[in-house]
Amino acid sequence: MLPILNIGPLAIQTAGLILLAGLWMGLSLAEKKYPKFAVQPAAVNNLVFIGLVAMLIGGRIAFAMANLSAFIKSPGSLISLNPSLWDLPGGVLIGLTVSAGYAYRHNVPFWSLLDALTPGLAVLLIAAGLANLASGNAYGAPAHLPWSIYLWGDWRHPSQVYETLAAALILFLKVLFPLSRNTRKPESVPAGLFFLEFGAWSAAALVFLGAFRADETLIAGQLRAVQVGAWIILSACLFLLGRRKKQAAAQVGS
């Protein structure tokens, strides 16, 4: 665990640095794949930039609204660089809303856009696992195994490493070198299939690996919140996969 990286007089949050590096590498990889999905690189890059800015500003506003009295007393905190004064769900929701509005206004195809962003998301999931390892978040349940790590006063499953390795495997097998790439003609694959298959595999991995975590309250005595969320995402991806395939078959038949 290395939450703070000291570089001379600077103290940099390692997790944030890893996420920024993952975002940069993910977008660089995604940009190379844009032509495959028939999207304009400039439109996608603008959408990502606007969405990130909206997420950063929106997350701070959402946190301030939830802690209004504190920010009224100290309004300068609105421009603080402290990342703890930021609401993740609120920021993501606002970022996605603004991005969706931009895509609609500029006629960016929805499913093609998601396909184009999938390589970047795959790399970002790897970065998220490494960031959790650096910060000590998403820590594992107590376990005395040859590969256990000592964290928060006990030997534990390296759940962050499990999730990082799973994300790397999915990136390799489903994004970079999919086994089905030689058996499918590009024109026969409906838009959105690439993203939905990636989402289904990632969610399934989290359903399984979430059982090794110890940082969340159990729901119904067995499942953790992260597993419940992953089940919902997995179900939605599988449903939409079937629907997209049926729509594509109907278009071919007509």
N, C-alpha and C positions, 0 to 999 in steps of 0.2 A: 504494500500500500504506500503510495507516494502522493498525498493530496496536494502538496505545495512543492513547486520546483523553484529553487532559489538560483537566480542568475544575477550575480553581482548584487546590487541594491534592490533588484526587482524580485518580488514574490508572486509567481504565476500559478494559478490553479491548474494542476496537471490535467484534470478531467476536461476542463474547458478547452485546453490546448489540444488534447487528443481529438475532441469532437470537431474543432475547427479544421484540424488536419484531415480528419475523415470526410468532412463536408467538401473540402477542396479536392481531395483525391476522388471522391465519389462523383462530383460534378464533372471532373476531368474525364473520367471513364464514361459517364453518361453522354457527354458531348461527342465522343467518338462514335456512339451508337445512334445518334439522332437521325442520320440519313436513312437508317434501316426502318425507322418507324414513321417516315414521311411527315416529320414536323420541322418547322423552321427553327434553327438553333437560336436565332436572335430572340424570337418570341418566348422560347422556353427559358433562356437565360434571364430575360427581363422578368418573367413570371417568378422564377426562383428568387431573384434579388428582391423584388417587391414583397414577396411572401415572407422572406426572412426579416426584412425591416419591419413589416407589420407584426410579425411574431414577437420580435424584441420589444417594440413599443407597446404592443397590446398586452404582453405579459406583465410589463411594469404597471400599466394602467389597471389591469385586472387585480394585481396585488394591492395597488393603492386603494382601489375601491373597497377591497375586503378589509383594509386596515386604514380607513379614512381618517379617523381621529388622530392617528400617529402622523400621517402625512400632512394634516392641517397644521400640526404643531411644528413640523419640520419639512416644509415644502421642497427644500433643496434635495431631499432624498429621492425625488423623482428622477434626478439626473445622476444618482449615485452609481458607481461602477460595481457595487456589491451585488453579485449574482444571486444571493439569497433573497433579495428583495424583488423576486420575480415569480410569477405564477405560471407553471408549465402548462396545465390544461387550458387556461385562459389564453395564453400566448399562442398555443397550437391552434386553438379554435379560431381565433382572430386571423392568424396567418393563413389558414386554409380558406377561410371565408373570402379574404381579400384576393388570394390566388385564384379561387374559383370565379370571382367577379371579373378578374383580368382575363382569364381564359375565355369566359363567355363573351366579353366585350370584343375581344380580338379574334374570335372564331377559331380558337385552338381546339382541335378534336380531343374530347375528354379521354377516351380510352387510349388513343395514340399517345397522348401526353403522359399518362400513367406508365405505359410501356417504356417510353423514352426515359423516364425518371427512375425506373426500376434498378438499373445498375448502380446509380448513386445511392439509392436506399439500401441496397445490399452492402455496400462498403460502409455506410453510416451505421448499420447494425453491428458490424465488426468493431467500429470505433466506440460504439456505446458500451459494448462488453469490456473493452480495455479501459474506458473511462470509469466504469463502475469498479473495476479492479483497482485502479489508482486511488479512487476516493473511498473505497470500502463499502459502497452501496451495493444493494442486491446480493448481500452476503449469504453464504450457504449455511445449511444446518450442521450442527456438531457431528463430526465423524473422525475416527482415527484410522486413516488410510495412508498408504505410502505416499500418495499425492496430495494429502490434506495440507491446507495452509493455516497458519496461526493468525487469527483475526478476531478482534473484539473479545480477547480474553479466553479463547478456546480454539481447538483445532477443528477446522470446518471443511465441508465440501468446497472446492474452488468453483462455485456456481458461475462466477463471472467468466472463468476460463472455459467451462462447458459451453456457455452461450456464445462466446467468441469463436470457439472451434466450430460449433454448429453453423454459425453465420458464415464463416469462411468456407465451409463445405458446401453450403447452399449457393454461395457466390460462384464457386468453382463448377458445380454440377448443373446448376439451373440457369446461371447467367452467362458465364464465360464460355463454358464448354458443354452445353446441354446435349444429352445423349440422343435427343430426338431431332437435332438440327438437320441431319441428313435425310430424314424420312418425311419431313414436312416441306411443302412448297410455301414460300413466303405469302403468296397470294391466297393460299387456302387457310391460313391462320387468321381467325378473327381478331381484330384489335382488342386489346385488354387481356387476352389469354396469357401473355407473358407476365404481366403484372399480377394477375389473379393466381397463377400457379406459384409464383414466388411468394405471394402473401400466404397461400395455403400451407406451403412447406415451412415458412418461418413461424407461422402460428402453431403448427403441429409440433415443431421443435420446442416452442415455449410451453406448450401444454405439458410435455414430458419433463423438460428441464426445470420447470417451475416447482416441481415436487422437491427439488433439492435445496430450495431457498428457505431461509429462516427469518426474513426481514418483514414479513407481512402476516396479518391476522388471518387465521383459518376461517373459511366460510363453510358452514354446515359440518365443521369438524374435520374436513379432509382437503378441500380445494382452497388455494390461495387466490387472492384477487387477480394476480397476474395470469393465473390459469383460467379463471372465469372469462377475463377479457380475451385471452387467446382463443378460447372455445368459441366465443361470439364471432371473432374475426375469421376463424377457420370455417365456421358454418356459413358465414356470409360469402366468403370466397368460393366455397364449393357450390353454393346455390347460384352465384353469378356466373361461375364457370359453365355450369349446365345450361343456363339461360343464354349465354353468349354463343355457345356451340349450336343450340337450337336455332337461334336467330340467323347464324351464318348458314346453317343447312337449309333453312327456309328461303334465304336469298338465292342460294345456288339452285334450289329446286324451281324457283320462279323464273 
